[in-house]
């Protein structure tokens, strides 16, 4: 049920604090992180990065069967954001 809730949250958020994700899922921060990591590792349609220092989760859009290649500009913007 927790993983289902995380999949639903991913549809509405591109970026969310880990504490808020846990609150919306109704679990502890540690359990939310564990379940999110499990979803990402098993490649179940959830693609995300966790910034543990800031406690932020960034969901990647366009995952799943309809994935398209990123434009060069999108890739550079994402890289620039990650560097900051």
TIVO-2410 file (N, C-alpha, C; in nm, 3 decimals):
# residues 84
REC num residu      c1      c2      c3 atome chaine
REC   1      X   0.082  -0.119   0.000     N      A
REC   1      X   0.000   0.000   0.000    CA      A
REC   1      X   0.087   0.126   0.000     C      A
REC   2      X   0.199   0.122   0.071     N      A
REC   2      X   0.289   0.238   0.077    CA      A
REC   2      X   0.345   0.268  -0.063     C      A
REC   3      X   0.385   0.164  -0.134     N      A
REC   3      X   0.442   0.184  -0.266    CA      A
REC   3      X   0.337   0.237  -0.363     C      A
REC   4      X   0.215   0.193  -0.350     N      A
REC   4      X   0.106   0.245  -0.433    CA      A
REC   4      X   0.090   0.395  -0.407     C      A
REC   5      X   0.092   0.434  -0.281     N      A
REC   5      X   0.078   0.575  -0.245    CA      A
REC   5      X   0.193   0.658  -0.303     C      A
REC   6      X   0.313   0.603  -0.301     N      A
REC   6      X   0.428   0.675  -0.357    CA      A
REC   6      X   0.412   0.692  -0.508     C      A
REC   7      X   0.361   0.591  -0.576     N      A
REC   7      X   0.337   0.602  -0.721    CA      A
REC   7      X   0.234   0.711  -0.750     C      A
REC   8      X   0.131   0.721  -0.667     N      A
REC   8      X   0.029   0.824  -0.686    CA      A
REC   8      X   0.089   0.962  -0.659     C      A
REC   9      X   0.169   0.975  -0.554     N      A
REC   9      X   0.233   1.102  -0.521    CA      A
REC   9      X   0.324   1.146  -0.635     C      A
REC  10      X   0.391   1.051  -0.699     N      A
REC  10      X   0.480   1.083  -0.811    CA      A
REC  10      X   0.403   1.150  -0.925     C      A
REC  11      X   0.276   1.114  -0.943     N      A
REC  11      X   0.197   1.174  -1.051    CA      A
REC  11      X   0.172   1.323  -1.029     C      A
REC  12      X   0.169   1.365  -0.904     N      A
REC  12      X   0.134   1.503  -0.872    CA      A
REC  12      X   0.252   1.591  -0.834     C      A
REC  13      X   0.364   1.531  -0.801     N      A
REC  13      X   0.481   1.608  -0.759    CA      A
REC  13      X   0.600   1.575  -0.845     C      A
REC  14      X   0.675   1.677  -0.883     N      A
REC  14      X   0.801   1.657  -0.952    CA      A
REC  14      X   0.917   1.663  -0.853     C      A
REC  15      X   0.892   1.738  -0.745     N      A
REC  15      X   0.993   1.758  -0.642    CA      A
REC  15      X   0.920   1.773  -0.509     C      A
REC  16      X   0.965   1.699  -0.408     N      A
REC  16      X   0.896   1.699  -0.279    CA      A
REC  16      X   0.997   1.671  -0.168     C      A
REC  17      X   0.975   1.730  -0.053     N      A
REC  17      X   1.060   1.699   0.062    CA      A
REC  17      X   1.028   1.558   0.110     C      A
REC  18      X   1.130   1.487   0.152     N      A
REC  18      X   1.114   1.349   0.198    CA      A
REC  18      X   1.018   1.342   0.316     C      A
REC  19      X   1.025   1.441   0.405     N      A
REC  19      X   0.934   1.443   0.520    CA      A
REC  19      X   0.789   1.457   0.476     C      A
REC  20      X   0.765   1.539   0.373     N      A
REC  20      X   0.628   1.557   0.321    CA      A
REC  20      X   0.581   1.430   0.252     C      A
REC  21      X   0.669   1.365   0.178     N      A
REC  21      X   0.636   1.237   0.113    CA      A
REC  21      X   0.594   1.135   0.218     C      A
REC  22      X   0.669   1.127   0.326     N      A
REC  22      X   0.637   1.035   0.435    CA      A
REC  22      X   0.502   1.070   0.498     C      A
REC  23      X   0.479   1.198   0.517     N      A
REC  23      X   0.352   1.242   0.576    CA      A
REC  23      X   0.235   1.204   0.486     C      A
REC  24      X   0.247   1.228   0.356     N      A
REC  24      X   0.139   1.195   0.263    CA      A
REC  24      X   0.117   1.044   0.255     C      A
REC  25      X   0.225   0.967   0.266     N      A
REC  25      X   0.213   0.821   0.261    CA      A
REC  25      X   0.170   0.763   0.395     C      A
REC  26      X   0.179   0.844   0.501     N      A
REC  26      X   0.135   0.800   0.633    CA      A
REC  26      X   0.233   0.706   0.702     C      A
REC  27      X   0.364   0.727   0.675     N      A
REC  27      X   0.467   0.642   0.735    CA      A
REC  27      X   0.582   0.729   0.785     C      A
REC  28      X   0.681   0.666   0.848     N      A
REC  28      X   0.798   0.739   0.894    CA      A
REC  28      X   0.886   0.776   0.773     C      A
REC  29      X   0.974   0.871   0.794     N      A
REC  29      X   1.065   0.915   0.688    CA      A
REC  29      X   1.154   0.799   0.645     C      A
REC  30      X   1.203   0.721   0.741     N      A
REC  30      X   1.291   0.609   0.709    CA      A
REC  30      X   1.220   0.505   0.623     C      A
REC  31      X   1.095   0.474   0.658     N      A
REC  31      X   1.019   0.374   0.581    CA      A
REC  31      X   0.985   0.427   0.442     C      A
REC  32      X   0.951   0.555   0.433     N      A
REC  32      X   0.921   0.614   0.302    CA      A
REC  32      X   1.043   0.607   0.211     C      A
REC  33      X   1.161   0.638   0.266     N      A
REC  33      X   1.284   0.632   0.187    CA      A
REC  33      X   1.314   0.488   0.144     C      A
REC  34      X   1.295   0.394   0.234     N      A
REC  34      X   1.320   0.253   0.204    CA      A
REC  34      X   1.228   0.204   0.091     C      A
REC  35      X   1.100   0.238   0.102     N      A
REC  35      X   1.003   0.193   0.001    CA      A
REC  35      X   1.029   0.261  -0.133     C      A
REC  36      X   1.065   0.389  -0.130     N      A
REC  36      X   1.096   0.460  -0.254    CA      A
REC  36      X   1.218   0.399  -0.321     C      A
REC  37      X   1.321   0.372  -0.243     N      A
REC  37      X   1.441   0.308  -0.298    CA      A
REC  37      X   1.409   0.173  -0.358     C      A
REC  38      X   1.322   0.097  -0.293     N      A
REC  38      X   1.282  -0.034  -0.343    CA      A
REC  38      X   1.212  -0.020  -0.478     C      A
REC  39      X   1.124   0.079  -0.491     N      A
REC  39      X   1.054   0.102  -0.618    CA      A
REC  39      X   1.151   0.138  -0.729     C      A
REC  40      X   1.247   0.223  -0.698     N      A
REC  40      X   1.343   0.268  -0.799    CA      A
REC  40      X   1.434   0.153  -0.842     C      A
REC  41      X   1.484   0.076  -0.745     N      A
REC  41      X   1.576  -0.033  -0.776    CA      A
REC  41      X   1.507  -0.142  -0.857     C      A
REC  42      X   1.382  -0.171  -0.825     N      A
REC  42      X   1.309  -0.276  -0.897    CA      A
REC  42      X   1.253  -0.227  -1.030     C      A
REC  43      X   1.273  -0.098  -1.062     N      A
REC  43      X   1.229  -0.039  -1.189    CA      A
REC  43      X   1.081  -0.064  -1.214     C      A
REC  44      X   0.999  -0.023  -1.118     N      A
REC  44      X   0.855  -0.045  -1.128    CA      A
REC  44      X   0.781   0.079  -1.177     C      A
REC  45      X   0.847   0.161  -1.259     N      A
REC  45      X   0.783   0.279  -1.312    CA      A
REC  45      X   0.809   0.405  -1.233     C      A
REC  46      X   0.888   0.394  -1.126     N      A
REC  46      X   0.923   0.512  -1.047    CA      A
REC  46      X   1.072   0.539  -1.068     C      A
REC  47      X   1.101   0.660  -1.112     N      A
REC  47      X   1.240   0.701  -1.130    CA      A
REC  47      X   1.259   0.828  -1.049     C      A
REC  48      X   1.353   0.825  -0.955     N      A
REC  48      X   1.371   0.939  -0.866    CA      A
REC  48      X   1.513   0.948  -0.817     C      A
REC  49      X   1.548   1.067  -0.772     N      A
REC  49      X   1.677   1.091  -0.706    CA      A
REC  49      X   1.645   1.145  -0.568     C      A
REC  50      X   1.721   1.102  -0.469     N      A
REC  50      X   1.703   1.151  -0.333    CA      A
REC  50      X   1.828   1.229  -0.293     C      A
REC  51      X   1.808   1.353  -0.254     N      A
REC  51      X   1.916   1.434  -0.199    CA      A
REC  51      X   1.902   1.424  -0.048     C      A
REC  52      X   1.979   1.339   0.013     N      A
REC  52      X   1.966   1.314   0.157    CA      A
REC  52      X   2.008   1.434   0.239     C      A
REC  53      X   2.105   1.509   0.192     N      A
REC  53      X   2.152   1.626   0.267    CA      A
REC  53      X   2.041   1.729   0.283     C      A
REC  54      X   1.965   1.751   0.177     N      A
REC  54      X   1.856   1.848   0.181    CA      A
REC  54      X   1.721   1.784   0.210     C      A
REC  55      X   1.715   1.651   0.203     N      A
REC  55      X   1.591   1.581   0.228    CA      A
REC  55      X   1.488   1.600   0.118     C      A
REC  56      X   1.535   1.605  -0.007     N      A
REC  56      X   1.447   1.631  -0.121    CA      A
REC  56      X   1.446   1.513  -0.216     C      A
REC  57      X   1.328   1.480  -0.265     N      A
REC  57      X   1.311   1.376  -0.366    CA      A
REC  57      X   1.272   1.445  -0.496     C      A
REC  58      X   1.341   1.411  -0.604     N      A
REC  58      X   1.308   1.464  -0.736    CA      A
REC  58      X   1.265   1.346  -0.822     C      A
REC  59      X   1.138   1.347  -0.861     N      A
REC  59      X   1.087   1.242  -0.949    CA      A
REC  59      X   1.116   1.282  -1.092     C      A
REC  60      X   1.159   1.183  -1.171     N      A
REC  60      X   1.185   1.208  -1.312    CA      A
REC  60      X   1.058   1.180  -1.389     C      A
REC  61      X   1.019   1.273  -1.472     N      A
REC  61      X   0.900   1.257  -1.555    CA      A
REC  61      X   0.936   1.175  -1.678     C      A
REC  62      X   0.834   1.117  -1.740     N      A
REC  62      X   0.854   1.045  -1.864    CA      A
REC  62      X   0.904   0.903  -1.845     C      A
REC  63      X   0.884   0.844  -1.727     N      A
REC  63      X   0.925   0.706  -1.707    CA      A
REC  63      X   0.814   0.615  -1.753     C      A
REC  64      X   0.848   0.494  -1.781     N      A
REC  64      X   0.747   0.397  -1.823    CA      A
REC  64      X   0.757   0.367  -1.971     C      A
REC  65      X   0.648   0.314  -2.028     N      A
REC  65      X   0.649   0.268  -2.166    CA      A
REC  65      X   0.660   0.381  -2.268     C      A
REC  66      X   0.611   0.500  -2.235     N      A
REC  66      X   0.608   0.609  -2.331    CA      A
REC  66      X   0.728   0.703  -2.316     C      A
REC  67      X   0.840   0.653  -2.271     N      A
REC  67      X   0.959   0.736  -2.250    CA      A
REC  67      X   1.015   0.783  -2.383     C      A
REC  68      X   1.047   0.914  -2.390     N      A
REC  68      X   1.110   0.969  -2.509    CA      A
REC  68      X   1.245   1.024  -2.470     C      A
REC  69      X   1.332   1.040  -2.570     N      A
REC  69      X   1.465   1.091  -2.544    CA      A
REC  69      X   1.458   1.239  -2.508     C      A
REC  70      X   1.544   1.282  -2.416     N      A
REC  70      X   1.549   1.422  -2.376    CA      A
REC  70      X   1.620   1.503  -2.483     C      A
REC  71      X   1.575   1.627  -2.495     N      A
REC  71      X   1.648   1.716  -2.585    CA      A
REC  71      X   1.781   1.753  -2.518     C      A
REC  72      X   1.872   1.801  -2.597     N      A
REC  72      X   2.002   1.841  -2.544    CA      A
REC  72      X   1.986   1.951  -2.440     C      A
REC  73      X   1.896   2.045  -2.466     N      A
REC  73      X   1.873   2.155  -2.374    CA      A
REC  73      X   1.819   2.104  -2.240     C      A
REC  74      X   1.725   2.009  -2.243     N      A
REC  74      X   1.671   1.953  -2.119    CA      A
REC  74      X   1.779   1.882  -2.040     C      A
REC  75      X   1.864   1.807  -2.109     N      A
REC  75      X   1.972   1.734  -2.041    CA      A
REC  75      X   2.069   1.831  -1.975     C      A
REC  76      X   2.104   1.940  -2.044     N      A
REC  76      X   2.195   2.039  -1.987    CA      A
REC  76      X   2.132   2.110  -1.868     C      A
REC  77      X   2.003   2.142  -1.878     N      A
REC  77      X   1.935   2.207  -1.766    CA      A
REC  77      X   1.930   2.116  -1.645     C      A
REC  78      X   1.904   1.988  -1.665     N      A
REC  78      X   1.901   1.893  -1.553    CA      A
REC  78      X   2.040   1.880  -1.491     C      A
REC  79      X   2.141   1.871  -1.576     N      A
REC  79      X   2.277   1.861  -1.524    CA      A
REC  79      X   2.312   1.985  -1.444     C      A
REC  80      X   2.275   2.104  -1.495     N      A
REC  80      X   2.303   2.230  -1.426    CA      A
REC  80      X   2.233   2.232  -1.291     C      A
REC  81      X   2.110   2.186  -1.284     N      A
REC  81      X   2.036   2.182  -1.158    CA      A
REC  81      X   2.105   2.089  -1.059     C      A
REC  82      X   2.148   1.972  -1.106     N      A
REC  82      X   2.213   1.876  -1.018    CA      A
REC  82      X   2.346   1.928  -0.965     C      A
REC  83      X   2.418   2.005  -1.045     N      A
REC  83      X   2.547   2.058  -1.003    CA      A
REC  83      X   2.530   2.159  -0.891     C      A
REC  84      X   2.423   2.239  -0.900     N      A
REC  84      X   2.398   2.339  -0.795    CA      A
REC  84      X   2.368   2.270  -0.666     C      A
***
